[in-house]
Amino acid sequence: MFLRRRHAQKDDSEQRDAKISELRTAIGPLSGRSAKYCSDACLRRYLEARNWNVDKAKKMLEETLKWRSTYKPEEIRWHEVAHEGETGKVSRANFHDRQGRTVLIMRPGMQNTSSSEGNIRHLVYLLENGIMNLCEGQEQMSWLIDFTGFSLNTNISVRVARDIIYILQSHYPERLAIAFLYNPPRIFEAFYKAVKYFLDPKTAQKVKFVYPKNKDSVELMKSYFDVENLPGEFGGKGTLKYDHEEFSRLMAQDDVKTAKFWGIDEKPYYIANGKSAAEVAPEPAAIA
């Protein structure tokens, strides 16, 4: 039985590898950033999102390549969206979950702007940043959503939530491992019912409502996070402190890595008091 299982797994793996090759052939020759984007791991995620249907995965991937060519998420820099992050409404955590995944912390009660496009662009920047900071061999991230201070006045609109869900599901398939909605108030439930309509079933299964006084919720959080690292706002022993100036310096450093990864030649920026300013840098010396 063990040998049969191993052969079945081998056959399944070979079939999936063949699907990846088929999809690569179907999308045709690529160049520049599109070629860099379409790694085997990338193609696998799109196939996974479309239940390994090559035609559907091809359509989905082509739509993403078109979106990336116009929206250019890899060119967004922190100094362009830093004002959206002044309150720490979305940030990358300084810890990982038990699987080594990047963790994004979201605090809708800290909403500080009314710009729909600004909110979306800020989140897209942090999605790209989170992916850039994934540990080797890891492709997904976890989300922690803290509802402290949440009210209908601070919440984003259903339309913005719909647009965010569309971008996440259409252009970042299989990037979300799990999303914990920690201690959401009752007024959020009606909003979620409206938003859930836009979630595909697979994504909806990744959304977990957790409550501090619920034993199952506590155990679920412990299974995903080390309580020593997990902030108190999520039932752990750690401290959640957002320092905008420090986070801005970190993002500015990451912007350099992002530019290098994508082969983008640009002037560096430095951060002063949480705000960015252009720095005039000398031309790099030619390497003989």
Disulfide bonds with the S-S distance in Angstrom:
none
